[in-house]
Amino acid sequence: MMPAGLWAQESIDCIEYTGSPDPLCAYSRIDAGKGIGLFVVPEGEDVVSANALPNTDFFIYMPKASSDSLSVKIRSDNSEVTHMRKVNSGEDRIVITDVQGLYPIYNVVMGTAASEDGDIAIARVYNFYVPDIEYCLDYDCKDVVTSVSKLQLEVGDTLKVYVRAVIPVGPDAGLTDSTLEKDFYINTEGASDNLRFYTLGGTELPKGEKGRQLMFHEGRAAFLVCATKAVTDGSTFTLSGFEDPSATGDDIQFIVNSEFPGSLQFVNPDFPVPDSAFIYDTDGDGAGDSIVAFFSGRMDSVAMEKFAYNWPDGGKFKDHQGEWEWDPKKGILELTGVNVSIPADSGEGSLSVAMSSVNTGAKSEAQSVLTDRIGPVIKVANLIKGDAATDTLELFFNKDIDTSWTKGKGFILNGTPVHLEAIEKDGKHWFFVIDTGLVDFGDSIQIAVSCSNKACPDGLVKAADGNETGKNNPAIVQNSGRIYVDDERNAFFDRNGDGRMDSASIAFDTPITREDLENMVICYYWLDKDGKLLKIEPDVSKLTLSSDGTVVGFALKEDKYGIKENLTSIDQSYSKDGEYGYVSVTYFETKNGETEKQTIDLAMHDRMAPVISGTFLEPESYQKMASDVFRIEFSESIDYKNISTDELSDALRFYVDGEWVKLPFTSVQWAKDGKSAEIHMESGTRLVDRMNPADSVRFDLAGVDFVDKEGNGISGLAPAKMVEGDPRVIMQNYSFASRRDVDETADDAITFEVADNLSSEEARKALGVLMDVSFSTILKKDEKTPEMDLSQIGMEWELEVYTNLGNFVARKSQKIKCDDREIFDGDCFENPHQLYLRWNMLSDKGRRVGVGAYVAHIKARVYGAKESFKVERFYNWGITGSRKIHSSSKK
């Protein structure tokens, strides 16, 4: 027996090849799957399907089968293909597989092997791509738009744009992907929001939540672009397609995002156009304070009116309140007194200029992207005392620093160049090891703006964005007393597993002493029992410090602080009045010789196991094959996408009839937030044997795959939860009786009695309904341990009897409470009974009725649940004069 295909030892590369690709290379877009039949043939036979062996085991060779970029399935049963999966050729002799790309992926080898360690033969090498988008100014794409294309039109003009989908790989690379029939979407940002897009017929492209819809036909599309206002800031539009299948929630993402590559501007002919704009730091504090913009076009009859900028975050524009100067001859605009902050990361933003025509009074607005020309500046300098030989100098810059600089006299200490060597470079946060005594508190340090090649072999210190150092103010070296926190080890815990936070830890990168801790104020923020923000400020003497000085622990008493129950995560949706789930640390920091109080907020992790926070059972009371519906709530969001129905069943145990058991689940429907699930269960189980309200549910440690969104598994300490729910009311109807068997001693037409073991002989003496009721539960509020409120649980029943012609015969009703000791010898949960409603074949007036057909109307209301549960049924009853009764009961 031998596999069908090319020997795997022959290397095939379908992307980098000379001449033509190998015949086994298959190329396809990600939205177009491929099918292939795999088979094996007898040794020495031609490799054709006619020679394929039936009912023969072989293996599918596909090393990339488990890639997230692929979907590989057996067509017959839609099962997943894994590398070296064993299959059988069956009577058809061929195993057909379907292969589809979810994302671009190349050189995906698929083949067969007769055994796990046997020779491998290649059947196909798949290559799944997404097309490139090419923008053109003519249909034949002889005039292609590139990054050097500069297109300037006047407001009101229209630009015709042609686009085509281009095959990126394989023998057809560069050709139009003529089989593409798909919607793409146009989106804009910045001043390009003023652009409008139309079909070639002049109809505006439809706009939805994904963008403006553009249909590709045979791999091509075309549209018109115009502008309602000037677009001069360099912003453009993006054409997107092929939605990302892994995107979650409402966030729409695309695999193909092709930005219009050229420079596209729509200008007003009577107004100047901003070609570029730059932001500078002229006073050396690290923040921008000056903007210079350069214009071209008509400038002799224009009045500058208003200026705004949105540096450094690119958000809302802020009007310029400082000085400005406009030189129409040179086309230079300069703004001074610009008021902006230092960006947390790299800055971005634009300059907006409002202008008017001196001659006509017409108004226009133009924008230009701001280019960062701000040089590096030291914002903070800290001295961290070390051992007797060395100290550490810590510098914070206004922006990320080019890491190509390591050592040299690139800094000025107290006016004199000083040699420093960096030992740690982290963006704008750098560390230097220095000899003890070289730097002291109160010294000043700044970046050098000049240095010889010998003194600075790495050159001058400059910003990572390429901006060189200019004027920069010196920073004062300080003893910060700063603390450094290890955020990954900061966490809240639930040690006893009861669903309430009861301890926390915060960790430090560098050790602290007990004295350091005594000088701190540490506050923990959680929620109280009402869901309101709770600030816990313990006496630091009650806090523990690990032996290595890196971890501070806090164990609290939940009742003392009123900690919220069933809260085991940091989820702001649970809070009524503010963020929780963090810790603030206040410590004292020395700056310029003065002690100042500093407070930092520490992010925390949830290291608490989820608990069951609520239950409600809707029991089935009629059909054995119908499922009960059990709703279960959890104290936090569960990672339910990785939990199957069987795995959820493994994670739960139910206390039924005195023992903990696993119950069969039919299906599970999770809420989108993962905090609750609706379980359909116990289909096929006898109604009388099923779980009822007042039974219990708990986690079972067998549920190893049951974790919350933080990855916390279930705890063996988690308490059991009593099952709340509606009652289960099972009725058994005794519908036929003999008039000769009537109980002559009965005085009342309708009687009620406890009848746990009702015999058929007793049943024939009257007509009636035997009820098996599992009562609903209701919990007392504000109790530490849930208890059943028996005074609010019970049942009301009413039985009416009529002749088959509708004439009234008899009626009786009664209210039964769960804590009625005469009936239940305790309560309805400890000693449940079957209850029998009996019609003694008498009218309300005490007269014996005649033989014939009657109609019974029974109504029952079981109360004590969140809503009352009502049952109403009609039964046909019959009275005979004979003693021969063949059938006397029906459910």
N, C-alpha and C positions, 0 to 999 in steps of 0.2 A: 504494500500500500504506500502511495506517495501523495504529498499534498499538491494541489493545483496552483501553479503560479511560477514566478521567477525566483531563483534562489536569493535569499536575503543577504547573502554575502556580497552580492553585487550592489554597490552603493548607488542610490538614485537621488539626485538633487534636482527638483523641479523648478527651482528659483534661479540658482547660479549654475548655468550650463553653457556649453559652447555648441553652436549650431542649433539643432532642434532638441526639444525635451524628449525624455524617454517616453515611449508609447504608453507606459503604465501610468503616466502622470495624468490626473484628472483635475480640471479647473472649474470652479463654480462659485457664484455669489453665495453669501451666507444664508440668503432667504430661499435658495434653491437646493434641495437635498439631492442626494445620489443614492441609488440602490445597486446592490451587487449580490450575485449568488455565489456562495462559497461551497466547494466540494472537494473530495479526494478521489483519486483513481487508482486502480491496481498498479503495482510496480511494473514498469516497462510499457504501460499503455499511453496512448496519446492523451494529452491534457485537454480534453473536450468534455462538455457536459454529458454527451452520449455515453461516455465511459465512467461516469460518476458512480460510486459505490452506494447502494442503499443501506439504511439502518447501520451506519458506521460512525463511531465516535471520532472526533478530531477536535483540534484546538484553534481558536481564533487568535492570531498574532496581531496585536495593535497596541504598542507601548503608550500611545497618547490617548487611549480610549477614555481615560478618566479625566481628561482636561476639561476645565470649565468652559472652554471655547467650542466644545463638541457635544453633539447628541448622537449616540450610536445605539441602535436597537435592533432586536430580532423582529422581523415583520410579523411573524405568525402569532406571537404573544405579547408584543410590544415591551419585552423585557430589555434591561440594560445590558450592553456588551462591555465586559471588562477584559483587560489584557490576559491572554491565555485562558479565556473561558472555554470550558468543555461543552461541545454541542454534538448533536447526532443528526445525520443527514436524513433519517426517516425514509418513508416510502418514496417521497418526492426526490430523494437523492441530493437535494440542494438546500442549503440554508440561506435564505434571502435576508440581507441586512439593509437597513436604511441609515445613511450617514448624512448628517446636516451640520453645518457650521453655525455656531451662535455668535462667534466673534471671528475676526480674521486669524487664520492659522494655516501654516504651510508644512509641506513634507510630512503628511500624516500617513504613515505606512500601515497597510492592512494586508494580512496574509493568512496562511494556514500552516498547521503543523500536525503531523500524524500522532505525535506524542509530546509530552511536556518538555522533554529534553531532546526531541528529534530535530531534523532539519526544518528550516523555516522557508516558506516560499511566499513571495510577494504577489498579491493579486492586484492591488491598486495603491497609488500614492496620491492622496487627496490634497487639494489646495483650495481653501475657501478664502475669498477676498471680499472687500467692499470696494466699490468703484471710487476713483478719484474724480473730483469735479473740476472741469476746465471752463473758465469764463472767456467768452469771445465777443467781438464786436460785429461779427458776420456769421452767417449760417454755417459756412464751410470751415470756420475757425482758422482762417488764415491770419486774422488779426487777433492774436491771443492776448488777454490781459495778464500782465505779470506784475511783480513787485516794483518794477521801475516805471510802470505805466502811470502817467499823470493825466487825469481827466478833469477838466475844469469846464463847467457849464454855468449858464446863468439861471437864476431862479425863474422857473416857468418853462425852461427847456426840458426836453425828454431824451433820455438815453435808452437805446434799445440794447438789451443784453441777451446773448445766447449762451446757454450752458449745455454741456454734454457730460455724460457719465463715461469715464475712461477706464478700461480694463487695465489694472496695474501690473499684472504678472502673466507669465506664460507666453505661448506663441502669438497670442492676440494682443499682447501688451501695447497700449497706445491707441488701440481701436475703440470705437464707440461701443459701449455695452448695449447693443440694440435690443436685447430682450428685457431690459429694465422697464417695468410699468409700475411706478410707485410715486406716492406723494412725498415731497420734501417741504420744508418749512423755512421761511425767511424771518429772521429776527434782527433787531437793531438795538443800538445803545448809544448814549451820549447825544450829540447833536443830530446823529443820523436818525433819531426818532422822527425828525421832520421829513424824512423820505417817504414817498408813496409809491406803491407797486401796482402795476396794472397788467392785464393780458394785452397781447398785441391788438386785440379788438377794442381796447379802451375800458374794459371792465375791471374794477379794482379787485385784486386778489382777495379771496375770503380770508378773514382773520379769526382764529380761535385761540384756545389756551396754549397750543403748541407753536403758534406763529402764523404767518401768512402762507396759505397753502398753495403750492406750485406742483402741478402734475407733470411727471416725466413720462413721455410716450416714446417708445423705441429708443430709450436712452438719451432723449433730448428734451429741452424745454426752452422757452423764451419769455421774456417779460419786459415791461417798460419801467423806467425809474425816473421820477421827477421829485421836486422838493417844494414844499410850501414856504420854507424859510431858508435862509443861508445855512449851508453845512460846510464849515471850514476847519473844524477841529481835528480832522484826520480820522474821525470815527467812520465806521463802515458798516456793512451788514454781513450776516452769516447765513449760509444755506445748510440746513441740517436734515438728516434722514437716517433711517434704520434705528428705531428705538432700542435702547439698551434693555435687554430682558432682565438684567439683575437690579435695575433701579427699583427702589422701594418707596412706598407711600405715594404722595402726590407729586413728587419730584420727577419731572420728565427730563430724561437724558437721552442723547443720541450718540451713536457710534461714529457717524460721519458728521463732521462740523467743518465746513469749508468757508473760510472768510474770503470775501472779495479782495483779491490781492493788490489791486491798484489803488492809487491815491485819487479819491473821488471828491470833488468839491462842487457845490452849487453856490455861486456868488451873486451879489447884487452889483450890476455893472457900474453904478454910480458911487460905490463905496469901496474902501480899501479892504484887502484880504489879509488876515494874519497868517504869515508864513511859519512863524515859530514863536515860542515864548519860553522863558527860563526863569526859575526862582533861585535866589541867592541868599546867602547868610553874610551880611556885611559887618555885623557887630561881633561875630565870633562866639555866639551863645549856642550854636547848634541848630537853631530854628530859622526857617526862612523869614526874611524881612523885606525883600525887594524883588520885584518882578520886572523883567524887560521883555517887550514883545516887538517883533519886526514885521512890518506890513509891506505889501506891494499893491499896485493898482492905483486907482484914482484917489488922491489924498488932498487936493488943493481946496475943495469946497465942502469939507466934512467937519462937523463939530463933534468932539468926543463928549459924551454925556454921563455915562455911568459905567462902573467897573465892578466885577464880582469874581470870586474864585472859590473853589471847593477843595483846596489843598488842606490837609494831607490825605483825606480818606476818599475823595471823589464823590462825596455825598451831596448834601444840600449846599447851594451857593451862598456865600456871605458877601455882603456889600463892602467895598473898599472905603474905609473912612480916612485914610491918610492922604499924603500929598501925591500929585502926579504931574507928569510933564509930557507933552506931545510935540514931536518935531515932524511936521508934515513934509518937509523937504527930504529928510532922511527916512521917514516912515518908521520912526522909533518911538515907542511908548514906554515910559518908565514909571512904575508905582513904587513909592517909598512908604515906610511905616506900615508895611504889610504885617498883619497880626495873625499868625498861625502857630500851631503847636508842633512838637516833634512827633513824627509818626512812630507807632509801636513797631512797625516793620518798614518795608519800603513805601515811600509816599507816592500818591497819585492824585491827579486833579487837573482841572482846566481853568483857563482864564476866559471870562465872558466880557465882551465889550459892546455897549450900546452906543450907537452913533445916529446922527441925523444929518440930512443934506441942508447946507446953508441956503441953497437956491430954491429947492422945492419943499423943504420941510419933511420930506420922506424920512422914515426911520428904519433902521436895520440893526440886527444883532449878530455878532460873529463870535465864534469860540475857537480856541486853540489849546491843544494839550500842553500842559506845563512840563518842561524837562527839568529834572533835578540837577542843580549845580551847587548843592550844598556840600561843603567839605566836612571831614571828620572833626569832632570836638570831644574832649573828655568831659563827661557830665558829673561823674562821681569817682573819687579815688579813696579806697579804703586800705588801711594797713592792718594786716592780720599777724599778730605776734606769733613767732614760732619758737623753736628751741634756741639754744645759745648761739648757733651759727647762722641761721637764716630766718628771714621773715618772708611773708607773701604780700605782694602788692596787687591789689584788685582794682581794675579799671573798667568803668562803664562808659561806652561811647554813645553818641547820638545816633549812630547807624552802624551797620555791619562793616567790619574792617577786612581788607584784603589779606587773606591768610598767607600770601607769599612772603610777607614780612615776618621774620622770626627774631632777629637780634641786630643790635647796633645802637648808635647814639641818635636814635630817632625821637627821643623825648628830651625836654628841658626841665630840669629840677632846680627850683630856686634860681632861675636865670642861667644855669650852666648845663651844657649837654651832659647827659648821663647814659651810660651803657646799660641796656636792659635786654633780657632774653625771655621770650614768652614760653611758658610751659603748658598753657592751655588756652585754646582759641575757640570761642563759642559765639560767633556772630559779633554782637556788640559788647560781649562780656569776656574780658581777657584776664589772665593771671600771669604774674612774673615772680620768680624766686629771686630774692635779693639778699645780700649780706646784711646781717644784723647791724643796725646803726646807719646804714646808707640813707634810709628814708625815715623820717619821724613825723609824728602827728603835727599838723599845722604847716608842713611844707607845701609848696605849690608845684604843680606839674602840668605841662602842656605838651602838645605835639610840635616837633621841630618842623620848620618850613624850609630849612636848608641844611645840607650835610654833605661832606666830601664822600667820595666813593669808598675811601679806605675806612672812614669812621662808620659808614652805613653801607655795608656790602649788599644788603637787601634793598637799598634805595630808601626813599622816604615812606613813612606810613601814609597810606591812602585808603579811601573807602572801597568797599567791595564793588560798588557801582562804577568805579573808575575815577570818581571825583578826587582831585588832589587837595591836600591840606592848604588852607589859606589862613586868614586870621582866626585864631581860636583862643578863647579865654582860658587862663589857668584854672585848674581845680585844686581845692585845698584838701590835702591828705587828712583823713579823719579815722578815728577809732570808732567804727560803727557799732560794735557789739552786735552786729547783725547775726541773725540766726538763719540757717539754711535747712530747709525742710525736704525730706524725702517723701514726695507726694504719694508714691506708689504704696507706701506702708501706712498711710493715714487711713483709718477705717473705724466704722461703728460695728459693734458686735451684739449678738443675742446669745449669751452663753448658756442660758437654761432652756432655750428653744421655745419660749412661751409666746413668741410673736411681738415682744417689746424690746426695744433697744435697752441694754443694761450695762454696756461698757464701751470704751473707745480708746484708741491709741493714736498718738502722733509721733512721727519719727524724724530724726534730724540727721542730715548728712555728716555734720561734724559734731562730736560729742559735746554735751553740756554738763555742768556740774550741778550738784544739789543747790549750791548757792545761786547759780544762774536761774534755776527753776524757782527758787523762793522769791526772786525778783521779777517774776513774770505773773501776768494775769491771764488765765486761760478760760475762755468761755465756749461752751458747747451749745449749739443751736439745733433744737429738735421740735417736735410737736407735742402739745399736751393732749389730754383725753378728748378735748373738743375740737382738735385739729388746728389750734391756734399756736403761733410761734412761741416757743418756750426757750428762754435763755437760762442756762445752767452755769453758774459760776462757783465752782467748788473751792474750798480752802486748799491751796496748793500743798499744804502739809498732808492732805489726804491722797495726793497723787503719788504714784510709784515711778521710780526711775530705774531703768535697766542697769545692770552692772557695767555695761560698756558706755553708758551715758547717751545712748542714741534713741531710746524709746521711752515716752511718758505714757503711763497707763492710768485709766480712770474707771473704777467700778462704782456703779450707782445703784440705789434702790428705786425700782420703778414706781412703787406706791408713794414714796416720799415726794417725788417730783411730778407725779401724775402723768407718766409717760403714756402716749397714745397706744392703744391696743391694736393688734393686727397691722402694724406698720413695720415692714422689714426692708424698706428700700428708700432711696433718696429720689422722690418723685414729686415735683412741685404741685401736681394736680391734687394732692391730698391736703395741701396747706390752704387755710382760709385767709391768712393775712401776712404772708411774707415768705421769703426763701428760708429753707432750713437745710440741715444736713451738712453743716460746715463748722469749723472751729476758728475762733479768732484768738490770736496770741498777741498780747501787749508786752513789750519789753522796752528797755531803755538803751538808747543809742547816743553815742557821743559825736557831736558835730561841732567843729571849730572850737573845741574846748568846752562846749556847753552840752549838758545832758538833756536830751529830748525824748519824749515818749513816742514810740512807734507801734502801730498796730497792723498786723497782716492777717488776712483771711486765708485759711487753708482748705483746699479742696479735700474731700473725704471720699472713701470708697464704702460701698455696702458689702459687708462680709457677713450678712445675716441670711439664714436659711428661710425660705418662704414657709408660711403656715396656712392652714385652711381657715378662712375668716368667716365664711357663711355657707349655708346650704338651704336648699328647698326642694322637696320631693313632690312631684305630681304623679300620684300612683294611678295605675290602671285598675279599674274595678269590674271590668266586663269580660274582656277577651284574654285568654292565656297567651296567645301569640303576639299581642300588642305589648309594646315596651313601656316601662315606666320612664318618666322624664325627670332626671336628677340634675339640678343646677348647683354648681359648686363655685365658690368664690375664693380667691387667694389673696394674700396680703400684699402682693406685688405682681408685676408683669412676669409671665412665665415664657421661656423660650420655646413656645409651643410648635413652631415650625419643624423642630427636630424631634417631636414626640408623636409617635403613632398611637392609634387607638389601643393596641395591645400594650404598648409601653405605659400609657396612662393607667390602664387596668392593673398593670404590675405595680404601679406606684401607690395604689390605694387599697386599703383593707376596710371591711365593714363588719361591725359587731351586730350579728343577727342571731337571735335565739340562743344567746349565751356563748357564742364563740366568734372569733375573728376569721372572716372568710374573704376570698376573692370572688367578685361577682362578674358575670359576663357582660361586656359592653357590645352594643350593636353598632353605634356610631357616636362620634364626638364632634360638636360644633363649637369652636373657640371664638370668643369675642376678639375683635381686632386688636384691642390693647393687651390681650393675653392675661387679663386679670380674672376671667371667669370662663366657664365652659358649660355647655349643655350636653349632658350624657344621656343617650337612649340605652336602656339596660334591661336585663332579665327577661328578654323576649323568650317565650317558651317555658318559663318557670311557672309552676302553679301559683296562682294569686295568693293563696294562703301561706305559701312558703317564702314570699318575697320580703325584702327590707321594708320597714314601715317607719313613719315618723316616731321619734324618741329612740330609734337605734342610733348607732354612732359610726363615724368614719375617721380614719387617721391615715397618715402616710406609712408606707412600708419601705424599708431600706432596699428592697429589691429594685425599686425604681431608680436605677443608677443614671438613667438618661434624663431624669426630671430635674431641670435646673432653671434658675431665674435668668434675667437678662445680664446679670453680672457674672454668671457662671456658678452661683452658689447652689449646691445640691441640697436635698432634703435632710432633715436632722431626725435622728432617732428620739430626740427629746421633745419633738413637737407634740402638743397635746391632741387628744381625740376631740372631735367636734360632734355634738349631738345633732341629729338630723331633724330639721324643721320640715314641715310640709302639710299638705292637705291630707285628709283622711282617706283611707281605702275602705269603701263600703261595698261588701259582697252580699248580695241578696239571693236566697234560695226560696223559690216559690212552691208552696204546697197547694195545688190548684184543684184537687178533686177529692171529695169525701162523701161518706154515706150518711144519710139522715138517721140511720139506725144506730150509728156510733156516736151520736152527739152526747156531750157531757151534760147529763141531766141536772148536775149540781151547779152548773154555771149560772150566775145571776146577771152578769154583764154581757152585752153583745160582743164587745171587743175587750180582750185582756192582754196584758204584757207580762212577760216572765223571762227569767234567765233559763236558757235551754242549751247547755253546752253539749249534752249527749241526748238529743231528741230522738226517740225511737220511732220507727215507722208506725208502730201500733198507736203511739200517742199522736203522731201526725195525722192519722186517719180520723181522729175524733173531731177535727176542726179544719178549717181552711186558714192559711196564714203565710207569713213571710219570716224566714229565719235570716237574721242580719249578723254578719261578721264585720265589725267596725274597728279600724285602727284610727284612733283619734288624732286630730291635728295637735300641734304644739304651739305654745306661745311663751316667749321668754320674758321674765321680769327685767326691767331696765335698770341700768346702773348697778348690776350685780357683778362682783368679781368672778364668781363661778356661775355660769348659766343654770337656771333652775326652771322647771315647768311651773307655770302659774295655774294650778289645778282649778282654782275658783273661776277661771275664765274659759274652761274647756268643758264641752258637753255636747248634748244632742237633743234636738226637738223632733218629734215624729207626729204624723197625723195619718190616720187610715179612714177612708170613706168607702162604703159599699153601696152599690146601686144595682137594681135589676137590669137585665139586658135591654129593657125599654127606657132606662134612664130614671126610674123612680128611686127616690132616696130610701135606704134601708137602715144604715147605721153609720155612726161617726165617733171617733175618739182621738184625742191628742194628749201628749205628755212631754215634759221637759226632764231630761236626765243629766245630772252633773257628774263630772269625772270623779269628784271626791265623795260621791254618795256611798257611804260605807255599807249600807243595807244591801245595795246591789252588787258592789264590786269587792266587798271585804277588804277595803283599803282604797285603791283608786283604779281607774280604768287602764293604767299602764302596768301596775304591779300585778293585777289580777283581771286581765281582759276576759270577757264572757261573750258567748253568742246570745243574742237577744231575739226572742220570738214574739211576733205580733199575731195574736190568734183571734179569728172570728168564729164565735161559737154557734153560728147559724141561727142567731137571734136578731130581731130588729131592735132599734133603740127603745122600743116600748116593752121589750122583754118577750115578745111573741116569737114562737118558732116559725121559721120561714119554710116555704115549700121547696120541692125539688125543682131544678131548672138551672139556667145560666145566670151568672152575676158578674159584675165588673168591680174590681177592687182598684182604688186610686190611693197610692201611698206616696207621701212626701216626707223627706227627712232632711234636716239641716244640721250639719256638724259644724260647730263654731269653735273659735279659739285660734284659727290660723290668721294670716294677715288679711284674708278675705274669707267669708263664710263659704262653706262647700255645701251645695244643695243637690239632692237626688230626688227625681220625681218619675214614678213608673206606674203603668197600668197593667193589670193582670186579668185574664178571663178565668173565673172560677165556676166550678160546677158541683151541684149537689144531686146525688142519686138516692133512690130508695133501696137499691141493692147493696149487699155487703161485698160484692165482687168488684174490687177496685184494682185495676191493672197498673195504673201509674199515678203516683200521688205527688211527685215533686219535679220541679224544673228550675234550673238556674237561669 
